[in-house]
Amino acid sequence: MTSPNILLAHGSGGAMMHELIESFFASYGSDELLRADDAAVLGLGATCASRIAFSTDTFVVTPHFFPGGDIGRLAVCGTVNDVATSGAEVRWLSVGLVLEEGFALEDLRRICVSIADAAKEANVKIVTGDTKVVNRGHGDGIYINTSGIGLLGHGAPVLGGAQCKPGDKVLLSGTIGDHGIAIVSTREGLRFSTTIQSDAAPLNHLVSAVLAAAPHTRCFRDPTRGGLSSTVNELSAQSGTVFEIEEASVPVADEVRGACDMLGYDVFQVANEGKMVAVVPPDETEAALAAMRGARYGEQAAVIGEVCAVSEGSRPAAFVRTAFGSRRVLDMLAGEQLPRIC
Amino acid sequence: MTSPNILLAHGSGGAMMHELIESFFASYGSDELLRADDAAVLGLGATCASRIAFSTDTFVVTPHFFPGGDIGRLAVCGTVNDVATSGAEVRWLSVGLVLEEGFALEDLRRICVSIADAAKEANVKIVTGDTKVVNRGHGDGIYINTSGIGLLGHGAPVLGGAQCKPGDKVLLSGTIGDHGIAIVSTREGLRFSTTIQSDAAPLNHLVSAVLAAAPHTRCFRDPTRGGLSSTVNELSAQSGTVFEIEEASVPVADEVRGACDMLGYDVFQVANEGKMVAVVPPDETEAALAAMRGARYGEQAAVIGEVCAVSEGSRPAAFVRTAFGSRRVLDMLAGEQLPRIC
């Protein structure tokens, strides 16, 4: 690596984080860890037909409270959504808190209530927890780790980025960029901050609805850190395909588009916390789209592109077709666009 | 609560932390969370005879490297031991890192190798992970959350503090106080730091050996934060009994005893990271002790006391019988003795 020290970009969800994972965590010798899906799917042995899905995520967002949510809601929804991408029924969560000496108990109380409300909405149970306190001046008040477990019944399909095939359609559950722009605008005290809300939401019910309508769905992925751009790049690399996204088909709120123009952000690289990408076979696309639109948080779902074969002599990649008919490479976030968004 | 803000003592594993859990996390409405055993045991439904055990722990110890281990080994062993207390076969771990901008990649590499080595020794697999980076000046270089899952086969006994009964014997797998004293002596640069090593170790194999030899074992508990004192107080409260500990029977290394005298610590309240308490019925005590002594990390195991009925008009409590025949209450750590030890 270029620097001998950790940089903020190592946590961006982009290329540097992938480099860190490959060069450091490969030593764990775990296929599941390196498979690069959002949750590990684990068999329970001969006596049990079910499998479980397991995922973990730590939340360090600042500020702790923002339009549309807070770090507590984010911590529950983020892990619920990661487990849900496996197609599992999300059942149980752990909550590990790192609190800073001097953190206001009233803020902690608000965050705990928010955790309880989000868990109730997702219909998951918080079954184990841990609390550590670090010295004043460290830890930014509160960090929250959540780990989640879901159940996959006997015969549940194996979902994953590697399952994507040429001809598949790419669905997106709604507008992109809302969470990242809500955070930065709150942080910077920008004017439009009042109109843009984080989209943080539990999407496990939406995922179940899509799976019921489109049983051959290839994979789900929630485009959080690194945005939609990192997600489609990961999927193309996992499946050895080319992802073609139609820019005009991707829902973006006007305020978000305006904020991105003003701040110089590529909206495809801005984080989301309540959106889901689904890749489905062509003959199940309509059913999947209808199911998404019929589910809570999926009203603005759209088909945003398709999966293509890699052409002779080229490599897996992701592209965007602009409204003007031009075609540009959709790069994975290289450095750090906006730290501490989740 | 007395203070409107979080105090270091809220993370001590003692009375204030229990108060925090009861007053804040009760809102999650989860019996499992409040049962106060180290791992939640979860049924997988009608199609599966097995159950799983689930536990989480975050590690914020400073310094990151100390005699006998480092934060990586601690993070694996701590959660492996918590899951093992349920009697489950520990199988899978998640690793969530919070890295500080500027943290040395070389230190991260050493810690990752240590994580991999400890997981190999415990025979558990790291299957999912997450990495966040926080701004320079926050986070003390590295915090590590590990969550763990174990399997309980059909018919595996239900273990837990509530199972302890009058007449049961209390076993301890070895000397107490080593970890806490190793940390403080390294931190303060005390002379004896060279001779006292942390006991951080995975005890899942020891637990399995005891269970095989003493199938009616009531519970296991690893006396970490708050020390042996918090553990026996928790067990007496959970089971509505009185725990009587024989001071002379509790193994303590001379250097640790000396350090505690010098620093004014009660060795019963000093943290351990590689010790296990087991409560077993009288007729299985010998077999359990032999199994502990035959297992790695259990060579110095001893029977340290027994469980008694609460006498008329008194309440569940823990006592120590001193060598001089006197009897004193074994208090749960009230404030903060030594922060950031795990």
Chai-1 contact restraints between the chains, C-beta under 6 A:
chainA,res_idxA,chainB,res_idxB,connection_type,confidence,min_distance_angstrom,max_distance_angstrom,comment,restraint_id
A,P4,B,L105,contact,1.0,0.0,6.0,A-B,restraint_1
A,N5,B,G102,contact,1.0,0.0,6.0,A-B,restraint_2
A,N5,B,A104,contact,1.0,0.0,6.0,A-B,restraint_3
A,I6,B,L99,contact,1.0,0.0,6.0,A-B,restraint_4
A,I6,B,E101,contact,1.0,0.0,6.0,A-B,restraint_5
A,I6,B,F103,contact,1.0,0.0,6.0,A-B,restraint_6
A,I6,B,V133,contact,1.0,0.0,6.0,A-B,restraint_7
A,L8,B,E101,contact,1.0,0.0,6.0,A-B,restraint_8
A,L8,B,V133,contact,1.0,0.0,6.0,A-B,restraint_9
A,H10,B,V133,contact,1.0,0.0,6.0,A-B,restraint_10
A,G11,B,K132,contact,1.0,0.0,6.0,A-B,restraint_11
A,G11,B,V133,contact,1.0,0.0,6.0,A-B,restraint_12
A,F24,B,C112,contact,1.0,0.0,6.0,A-B,restraint_13
A,S27,B,C112,contact,1.0,0.0,6.0,A-B,restraint_14
A,S27,B,A116,contact,1.0,0.0,6.0,A-B,restraint_15
A,Y28,B,A116,contact,1.0,0.0,6.0,A-B,restraint_16
A,Y28,B,I126,contact,1.0,0.0,6.0,A-B,restraint_17
A,S30,B,K125,contact,1.0,0.0,6.0,A-B,restraint_18
A,S30,B,I126,contact,1.0,0.0,6.0,A-B,restraint_19
A,S30,B,V127,contact,1.0,0.0,6.0,A-B,restraint_20
A,E32,B,V127,contact,1.0,0.0,6.0,A-B,restraint_21
A,L33,B,I126,contact,1.0,0.0,6.0,A-B,restraint_22
A,L33,B,V127,contact,1.0,0.0,6.0,A-B,restraint_23
A,L33,B,G129,contact,1.0,0.0,6.0,A-B,restraint_24
A,A40,B,V127,contact,1.0,0.0,6.0,A-B,restraint_25
A,A40,B,T128,contact,1.0,0.0,6.0,A-B,restraint_26
A,L42,B,W92,contact,1.0,0.0,6.0,A-B,restraint_27
A,L44,B,S50,contact,1.0,0.0,6.0,A-B,restraint_28
A,T47,B,A49,contact,1.0,0.0,6.0,A-B,restraint_29
A,T47,B,S50,contact,1.0,0.0,6.0,A-B,restraint_30
A,C48,B,C48,contact,1.0,0.0,6.0,A-B,restraint_31
A,C48,B,S50,contact,1.0,0.0,6.0,A-B,restraint_32
A,A49,B,T47,contact,1.0,0.0,6.0,A-B,restraint_33
A,S50,B,L44,contact,1.0,0.0,6.0,A-B,restraint_34
A,S50,B,T47,contact,1.0,0.0,6.0,A-B,restraint_35
A,S50,B,C48,contact,1.0,0.0,6.0,A-B,restraint_36
A,F54,B,T128,contact,1.0,0.0,6.0,A-B,restraint_37
A,S55,B,T128,contact,1.0,0.0,6.0,A-B,restraint_38
A,T56,B,S94,contact,1.0,0.0,6.0,A-B,restraint_39
A,T56,B,G96,contact,1.0,0.0,6.0,A-B,restraint_40
A,T56,B,T128,contact,1.0,0.0,6.0,A-B,restraint_41
A,T56,B,D130,contact,1.0,0.0,6.0,A-B,restraint_42
A,T56,B,S147,contact,1.0,0.0,6.0,A-B,restraint_43
A,D57,B,D130,contact,1.0,0.0,6.0,A-B,restraint_44
A,T58,B,G96,contact,1.0,0.0,6.0,A-B,restraint_45
A,T58,B,V98,contact,1.0,0.0,6.0,A-B,restraint_46
A,T58,B,D130,contact,1.0,0.0,6.0,A-B,restraint_47
A,T58,B,K132,contact,1.0,0.0,6.0,A-B,restraint_48
A,V60,B,K132,contact,1.0,0.0,6.0,A-B,restraint_49
A,V60,B,V134,contact,1.0,0.0,6.0,A-B,restraint_50
A,W92,B,L42,contact,1.0,0.0,6.0,A-B,restraint_51
A,S94,B,T56,contact,1.0,0.0,6.0,A-B,restraint_52
A,S94,B,S147,contact,1.0,0.0,6.0,A-B,restraint_53
A,G96,B,T56,contact,1.0,0.0,6.0,A-B,restraint_54
A,G96,B,T58,contact,1.0,0.0,6.0,A-B,restraint_55
A,G96,B,N145,contact,1.0,0.0,6.0,A-B,restraint_56
A,V98,B,T58,contact,1.0,0.0,6.0,A-B,restraint_57
A,V98,B,Y143,contact,1.0,0.0,6.0,A-B,restraint_58
A,L99,B,I6,contact,1.0,0.0,6.0,A-B,restraint_59
A,E101,B,I6,contact,1.0,0.0,6.0,A-B,restraint_60
A,E101,B,L8,contact,1.0,0.0,6.0,A-B,restraint_61
A,G102,B,N5,contact,1.0,0.0,6.0,A-B,restraint_62
A,F103,B,I6,contact,1.0,0.0,6.0,A-B,restraint_63
A,A104,B,N5,contact,1.0,0.0,6.0,A-B,restraint_64
A,L105,B,P4,contact,1.0,0.0,6.0,A-B,restraint_65
A,C112,B,F24,contact,1.0,0.0,6.0,A-B,restraint_66
A,C112,B,S27,contact,1.0,0.0,6.0,A-B,restraint_67
A,A116,B,S27,contact,1.0,0.0,6.0,A-B,restraint_68
A,A116,B,Y28,contact,1.0,0.0,6.0,A-B,restraint_69
A,K125,B,S30,contact,1.0,0.0,6.0,A-B,restraint_70
A,I126,B,Y28,contact,1.0,0.0,6.0,A-B,restraint_71
A,I126,B,S30,contact,1.0,0.0,6.0,A-B,restraint_72
A,I126,B,L33,contact,1.0,0.0,6.0,A-B,restraint_73
A,V127,B,S30,contact,1.0,0.0,6.0,A-B,restraint_74
A,V127,B,E32,contact,1.0,0.0,6.0,A-B,restraint_75
A,V127,B,L33,contact,1.0,0.0,6.0,A-B,restraint_76
A,V127,B,A40,contact,1.0,0.0,6.0,A-B,restraint_77
A,T128,B,A40,contact,1.0,0.0,6.0,A-B,restraint_78
A,T128,B,F54,contact,1.0,0.0,6.0,A-B,restraint_79
A,T128,B,S55,contact,1.0,0.0,6.0,A-B,restraint_80
A,T128,B,T56,contact,1.0,0.0,6.0,A-B,restraint_81
A,G129,B,L33,contact,1.0,0.0,6.0,A-B,restraint_82
A,D130,B,T56,contact,1.0,0.0,6.0,A-B,restraint_83
A,D130,B,D57,contact,1.0,0.0,6.0,A-B,restraint_84
A,D130,B,T58,contact,1.0,0.0,6.0,A-B,restraint_85
A,K132,B,G11,contact,1.0,0.0,6.0,A-B,restraint_86
A,K132,B,T58,contact,1.0,0.0,6.0,A-B,restraint_87
A,K132,B,V60,contact,1.0,0.0,6.0,A-B,restraint_88
A,V133,B,I6,contact,1.0,0.0,6.0,A-B,restraint_89
A,V133,B,L8,contact,1.0,0.0,6.0,A-B,restraint_90
A,V133,B,H10,contact,1.0,0.0,6.0,A-B,restraint_91
A,V133,B,G11,contact,1.0,0.0,6.0,A-B,restraint_92
A,V134,B,V60,contact,1.0,0.0,6.0,A-B,restraint_93
A,H138,B,D140,contact,1.0,0.0,6.0,A-B,restraint_94
A,D140,B,H138,contact,1.0,0.0,6.0,A-B,restraint_95
A,Y143,B,V98,contact,1.0,0.0,6.0,A-B,restraint_96
A,N145,B,G96,contact,1.0,0.0,6.0,A-B,restraint_97
A,N145,B,N145,contact,1.0,0.0,6.0,A-B,restraint_98
A,S147,B,T56,contact,1.0,0.0,6.0,A-B,restraint_99
A,S147,B,S94,contact,1.0,0.0,6.0,A-B,restraint_100
A,S147,B,S147,contact,1.0,0.0,6.0,A-B,restraint_101
